[in-house]
Amino acid sequence: MDENLKLRRWDSAEHLDNEEAIRLYVEACFEEAGDDAAFIAKALGNVARARGMTVLAKETGMGRESLYKALSGEGNPSFGTVLKVARALGFKLAPLPI
C-alpha cells in the first residue's frame, strides 16, 4: 500500500456542475429517499453548496449558517424551509401518483 496515498471524503456538490447533473441527482435522491426527509434535506444542501450557499441565503431570506444546519442531513428543517429552498433552487414540489 502506498503510504503517500491521500484520500478525501466524497462530496456530491463537487460533481453537480451543470443543470442536467443537478436535475438527475435530485430525481435520484427523491427515488432513493423513500420516507427519509433528512436524505432529501441533505440532497438539497448538496445542490445549494454546488450553486453557492450565499446566493441561496439571499434568495430565501435565511441566514447561511441556518441553511447549512437545516440542509446538513443532521438538522430537522420545517416543511416551509424545504419548500422555500426547493423553489429558490428552481424546483417545484408537486404530487405525482406512485
ABEGO torsion letter per residue (X at the ends): XBAABBBBBBBAAAABABAAAAAAAAAAAAAAAEABAAAAAAAAAAAAAAAEAAAAAAAAGBBAAAAAAAAAGABBBBAAAAAAAAAAAGBBBBBBBX
